[in-house]
């Protein structure tokens, strides 16, 4: 899967599901047969503008 496609998938997952940690996002990606390291996921989240927010059960939100 290309980077752009992976970014789109992550954005869709974040908006449609309650994923609160990078580990939850990584696990969810793996259910879609997308395997990334924590370093790659962290970079992806930064590049698509996700930031951590301590608020209820949602710890990540799209800032861009």
C-alpha positions, 0 to 999 in steps of 0.5 A: 500500500502506498503512503498516500493510500495509507494516510487516507485509510488512517484518516477514515479510521480515525473519523469513523472509529474511536481509536485512542492510541497509536497502538490501537491504530496500528492494530486496526491497520493490521486487520486491513493487512497494512503492517507498519512500524511504530516509527512509520505510524508516528511519522504518518500521524504527524504528516497528516496532522494528527495530534494527541488530545487528552479528552475522554476516550479519544486521544487523537484528533485531526488538526488540519 
